[in-house]
Amino acid sequence: MLVIRADLVAEIVAHARRDHPDEACGVIAGPEGSDRPERFIPMLNAARSPTFYEFDSGDLLRLYRDMDARDEVPVVIYHSHTATEAHPSRTDIALASEPDAHYVLVSTREQAEPNHTGHELRSFRIVDGVVAEEQVEVVESYMFAHTGADDVPDRDASV
């Protein structure tokens, strides 16, 4: 499951709308080993295409050097589809090279079908060509994400 802050979802959607009719793309980096997206990094679609996205190789090299210096990893790799549903294409699947990343897609098509996020936004794990959709939980803060009644310590009855 992808747990992501609402402000980051808003950033993804805003970037996708801004770049429409071309596909938008970017990364949300997070602390290594945390699986927590934190730092929004919009990228330029070097292909400048409504049907394909490509990170500029120089930009990508700089991004990975910067993330390495900050002990970060790409927790989310996102892009938009401008005329189709928010589902990975054969090309998306073939190019997916980060097995630990959440691949987030948002559709900016006219007939977009919003889900519980308020947008047509979905997340997938793509490993060795196998695609698995995962749930998306949008939270205001990571501080209390995944807490429930069973996470509250029991009061000591002897007190």
N, C-alpha and C positions, 0 to 999 in steps of 0.2 A: 504494500500500500504506500502511496505517496502522500505524505503530510506536507502541506505547503501553505504559507501565509497568504491571506487574501490580497495583501498589497503586491505580492509577487505575481499572483494570477492577473491582477489588474495591469501590471507592467507588461506581461506577455501579450494580453489582449490589445492593449494600447499600441504596442510595437507592431502587432499583426495588422491592425487597422491603418496605422500610419504608412506601412509599406505596401498595402494593397493598391494595385492589383498584383504586385510581385509578392512572392513568398518571403516572409520574415524569418529570421533564425537567430539563435543565441544560446547562451548557457547561463545556468544559475549555479554558481560554485558554492561549496560548503566545506567545512572542516573535514579533513581526511578521516574516514572511519565513522562519521556521524550520520550519514544519510539525511542530512538536514540542509535543504537549500536556503542560502542566505544572501549571496551577493549576485545581483542581477547584472548580466553582461550582454547587452544587445550587440549583435554582430551585423556586419554588412553582408548581404547576400551577393557574393561576387558574381553569380550567374545572372543576377538581375532578371529573374524569370518568374512568370506566374505559375509555372509547373515544376520547378526544380529549385533547390537551394544548394549553395556551396559556400563553405567558409573559405575566405582568402587564405592561402597557405602561410603567408607572412603574418597575418593577424592571428591565425591559429597558433603559430609558433610562439608569438609574443604572449598570447593568452596562457598557454601551458607553462611557459617560463614564469609568468606572474603567479599563477596558481601554485606552482611548485615552491616559489619563494614564500608564499603565504601558508604553506601546508594545507592547500585546498585541492579538491578534486571536482570534476564536473558532475554534480549531483543530478541536475536536470539539463537535458539537451532538448531545446524546443524549436519548433518551426510551425508555420501556418500552411494550410491548404486553402487556396483561394476559390476553387470551384468544386471541390469534392469534400466528402466527409472527413472528419478528424480520425483517420486511420492510416497506418503506415502503408506506403506504396511499395511495390517490389524494389524500387530503387532505394527507398528509405531503409528497407530491411537489409539490402545488400551492403549499404554503406555504414550501417550501425557497427561501431567498433569499440564501444564502451560498455562492457557487459554489466557493470554495476550502476549504470546511469538509468534514470527514468526518462524515457523518450516521450515528451509531451507534445501533442498536436492540438492546434486550435483551428477551426474552420471559420473563414470570413465570407463564405458563400452566402448568397441571398437567402437560400432556404435553410440556413443553419438551424440545427435542432438543439436548443440549449438544454443542458442537464442541470443537476443540482448546483453546479458552480455558477449558473447564470449565463453560461456560454457553451458553445459546442467545443468542449475541451476534454481531452481524454489522455490517459497515461498508459504507457506500455513498457514492458521489459522486452528487450530484443537480444537474444544470446544465440550465437551460431545459427542465425537465420530463423530461429523459433520465436514467434511473437506471442506474448501473453499480456492481455489487458489487465490492469490493476485498478483498484479503487483509488479515488482521489478524495482526501479529506482536507477541506479548506478551513484553516484556523486563523484567528486574529493574532495569536501569539503561540510560540512553541512552548512557553512556560508550563501550560496546563494541558497540552495535547496528550492524548492517550490516558488521561486519568479518569477514573470512575469511582464508584462507591467502594469497590473492593480495594482501591489503592489507599484508602484512608486507614491509618493504623488503628487497631482496636484500643479502646481506653482500658487501662488496667483496672479491673473490677475492684481491686483492693484499695484503690485511692479514694 
